Amino acid sequence: MERDALLSHPLWFICSLALLALLWARGRKSWRPEACPVDLSGKTAIVTGASSGIGKAVALDLARRNARTILACRCRDKGQAAVEEIRKATGNPQVQLRLLDISSMASVRDFARKFLEEGSQLHILVNNAGVTGLPFAITAEGLELTFATNVLGPFLLTNLLLGTMVASAPARIVNVSSFRHFCVRKVDLKWLTGEELPKNASHAYDCTKLMNVAFTIKLAQRLQGTGVLANVLSPGVVRTEILRNYGRASRLLYRLCSPFMRSPQKGATSTLYCAVAPEVEGISGKYFDSNCTLVLPQDLAQDRGLGQRLWDALEKATGLKTEGSHQAVSGPLGRER
């Protein structure tokens, strides 16, 4: 029991990340965004959590490729500052801010409704926003805050925009997960609503990342034949604000380890690979590591029975199933095993 408590401690987690960063620094060269000539003129992309870190780096690259790039951010001031910085760096005037609190299903619905009212196509959706280290909390909508932010919000946003993406095909959905999903040994769907609690904040984060993978695999099955690809990736160990909700000691150690971690620009590589690389064309429902290599996710994420149960639970928790607001997508579902 004491050993399990130690291994789940944030300090152990950060030290593990630093060690992995050192090992990966000697690893293979990954795909390089700057070497990819893909132009996105006439295309529209949405990136959540784009005011800083990986999301901002992704938005900057998409804008450089001439996409109409929508930064979906919770904070107006930080989001607008990112928009102005990206416009200046790229010369692309079609970089826009849209307010979105991904932890609020009402905010997600409002964001999707306003976008759909524009009648715009949508070719790339990057579900990047995520948190860790939050204390246990139940939102006004009866959802656990970490799971609402990392899983339920992205699930609802994706489903509300699916019809438009199918109509805009070819299109790509990119979900940002983590190699930490390999640490999960059990999934309890009651975590979504706080009826049951994970061990701690780090465990909650790991579980949300596994759910991201399982959700993506199930989504890809539903999207077969539509021209919309859905893939999920790990960005690796990246210097971002991801640990801002942890204690002072954890944040200090994180800063000490940060020289050995990837910059947000490097951390955006696998996300951009899934979003724009020609090599991904025709590939869907797969997991890519931080070197843009196709690898198998852990067994739980591939369990079709769990995938279906998770999908049903997400529909129920977000209200999609009861209100019938989601847009149907053609394509066969995989057989349960």
Secondary structure, DSSP 4 states (H G I P E B T S, - for coil): -HHHHHHTSHHHHHHHHHHHHHHHHTSPPPP-GGG-----TT-EEEEES-SSHHHHHHHHHHHHTT-EEEEEES-HHHHHHHHHHHHHHH--S-EEEEE--TT-HHHHHHHHHHHHHHT----EEEE-----SPPP-B-TTS-BHHHIIIIIHHHHHHHHHHHHHHHH-SEEEEEE--GGGGG-----GGGGGTSS--SSHHHHHHHHHHHHHHHHHHHHHHTTTTTEEEEEE---SB-SSTTTTS-HHHHHHHHHHGGGSBPHHHHTHHHHHHHH-GGGTT--S-EE-TTS-EE---HHHH-HHHHHHHHHHHHHHHTHHHH--SPP--SPPPPP-
